[in-house]
Amino acid sequence: MLAFVDVDGLKAVNDVHGHVAGDALLRLVSDTIRANVRPYDVLVRYGGDELLCAMPNLTAADARERFEKIVAGLRSVNTGHSVTFGLAEAESTDSLEELIVRADQALLESRRASRS
């Protein structure tokens, strides 16, 4: 299972409050994710405001439950902090790039659904 995570509003935080505040938000998000995944799950920064979290041998339902807890945890700290995530299950024929693309597409679908 791969989660593609976007830190909502990071650019605005950087632009309004500075990059130190943006870095603090990234640390808060990564700490919150790490507190809700297993010690051997892999979390990496993929882009400016994007993270990838690889969670081997985890069902889609379990991954969704973990990330919904992460979203709720961030909102409980500060209602202005949030992430959007997309999940993709690895298939035996997937390249890493294909898996990332599917997780990114799931994130975009999630974002569209939340706006409507």
C-alpha positions in Angstrom: 0.0 0.0 0.0 1.3 3.5 -0.9 -0.1 6.7 0.4 0.5 9.9 -1.5 0.1 12.8 0.9 -0.2 16.5 0.2 0.3 19.1 3.0 -2.6 21.4 2.4 -1.7 25.1 2.4 2.0 24.7 2.9 2.8 27.4 0.2 0.5 29.8 2.0 2.1 29.2 5.3 5.6 29.8 3.7 4.4 33.0 2.0 2.6 34.5 5.0 4.5 33.2 8.0 7.9 32.3 6.5 9.8 29.1 5.7 10.5 28.4 9.4 6.8 28.1 10.0 6.4 26.0 6.9 9.2 23.7 8.1 7.4 23.4 11.5 4.2 22.4 9.7 6.1 19.7 7.7 7.6 18.4 11.0 4.1 18.4 12.6 2.7 16.4 9.7 5.5 13.9 9.5 5.5 13.4 13.3 1.7 12.9 13.2 2.0 10.4 10.4 4.8 8.5 12.1 2.7 8.3 15.3 0.0 6.5 13.4 2.0 4.1 11.2 4.1 1.1 12.0 7.8 1.6 12.9 8.9 -0.2 9.7 6.6 1.8 7.3 8.6 4.2 5.2 7.9 7.9 5.0 9.7 10.2 2.6 9.4 13.7 1.3 8.6 13.4 -2.4 8.2 17.1 -3.3 7.8 20.5 -1.7 4.6 19.7 0.0 4.2 16.0 -0.8 5.1 12.9 1.1 5.0 9.2 0.2 4.3 6.6 2.8 4.9 2.9 1.9 3.0 0.5 4.2 3.7 -3.1 3.1 1.1 -5.8 3.9 -1.6 -3.3 4.9 -5.1 -3.4 3.5 -6.7 -0.4 1.9 -9.3 -0.2 4.7 -6.6 -0.2 7.4 -4.5 2.4 5.5 -7.6 4.6 5.0 -8.4 4.3 8.7 -4.8 5.3 9.7 -4.8 8.3 7.4 -8.3 9.4 8.6 -6.9 9.4 12.1 -3.9 11.4 10.9 -6.3 14.0 9.4 -8.3 14.2 12.6 -5.2 14.5 14.7 -3.9 17.4 12.7 -7.2 19.2 12.8 -7.3 18.7 16.6 -3.9 20.5 16.9 -5.0 23.3 14.7 -8.1 23.5 12.5 -6.0 25.2 9.8 -3.7 22.2 9.4 -4.7 19.4 7.1 -3.5 16.9 4.6 -5.1 15.3 1.6 -4.1 11.7 0.8 -4.6 9.1 -1.9 -4.0 5.4 -1.6 -2.9 2.8 -4.1 -2.4 -0.9 -3.6 0.7 -2.4 -5.2 0.1 -4.9 -7.9 2.7 -7.5 -8.9 3.3 -5.9 -12.3 3.7 -2.3 -11.0 6.8 -0.3 -11.3 7.4 2.2 -8.5 6.5 5.0 -10.9 3.2 3.4 -11.8 2.3 2.9 -8.2 3.1 6.5 -7.4 1.1 7.7 -10.4 -2.0 5.7 -9.2 -1.6 7.1 -5.6 -1.3 10.6 -7.0 -4.4 10.1 -9.1 -6.3 8.9 -6.0 -5.1 12.0 -4.1 -6.5 14.2 -6.9 -9.8 12.3 -6.9 -10.0 12.8 -3.1 -9.3 16.5 -3.4 -12.0 16.9 -6.1 -14.5 14.9 -4.0 -13.8 17.1 -0.9 -14.4 20.3 -2.9 -17.8 19.1 -4.2 
